[in-house]
Amino acid sequence: MKNTEAISIFSPCKRVHAEFAIATVWVGATVYPDAPVWRVWCGDRLVIDTSLIGMKTAQGRVLLYGGFFL
């Protein structure tokens, strides 16, 4: 599956910018297809690059982590 188009959010002063997307991520030799990821910039400097996001329900049950349903 192709990576999705990123959803971007900005701080009120536009100094901090975060992107959220679904992408294929490699961590060492492990491939996480269709994983929720994010990147964060402060000014023009990338401070978090392609970090995996864990997802939970409102009740706290883990739905997705690193591209795998639990």
C-alpha positions in Angstrom: 0.0 0.0 0.0 1.2 3.5 -0.8 1.9 5.9 2.0 -1.0 8.2 2.7 -0.9 12.0 2.4 0.1 13.5 5.7 -2.2 15.5 7.8 -0.4 18.6 9.2 -1.1 20.7 12.3 0.6 23.9 13.4 1.1 25.7 16.6 -0.5 29.2 16.8 2.7 30.9 16.0 3.6 28.3 13.2 6.9 27.5 14.9 6.0 23.9 15.7 4.6 21.7 12.9 3.5 18.0 13.2 2.6 15.6 10.4 0.5 12.5 10.9 0.3 9.7 8.2 0.0 6.0 7.5 3.3 4.7 6.1 5.6 1.7 5.8 8.3 2.0 8.4 11.5 0.0 8.8 13.0 -0.4 12.3 16.2 -2.4 11.8 15.2 -5.5 9.9 11.5 -5.3 10.9 9.0 -3.8 8.5 5.8 -2.3 9.8 3.4 -1.8 6.8 0.5 0.6 7.1 1.7 2.0 10.5 0.5 5.2 12.0 3.5 7.6 12.2 4.3 11.2 13.0 7.1 13.7 12.3 7.6 17.0 14.2 9.5 20.1 13.3 10.5 23.0 15.5 11.3 26.0 13.3 12.9 24.4 10.2 14.5 21.6 12.2 13.2 18.1 12.2 13.1 16.9 15.8 11.1 13.6 15.6 11.4 11.6 12.4 8.9 8.9 11.5 8.0 7.8 15.0 5.4 5.0 15.4 2.1 5.9 17.1 0.2 3.5 19.4 -3.6 3.7 19.3 -6.1 2.9 22.1 -9.8 3.1 22.5 -11.3 5.5 25.0 -11.5 2.6 27.5 -7.7 2.0 27.2 -7.8 -1.1 25.0 -4.8 -1.2 22.6 -6.0 -1.2 19.0 -2.8 -0.8 17.0 0.8 -0.5 17.6 3.6 -0.5 15.1 1.4 -1.6 12.3 -0.1 -4.6 14.0 -3.6 -5.0 15.4 -3.6 -6.4 18.9 
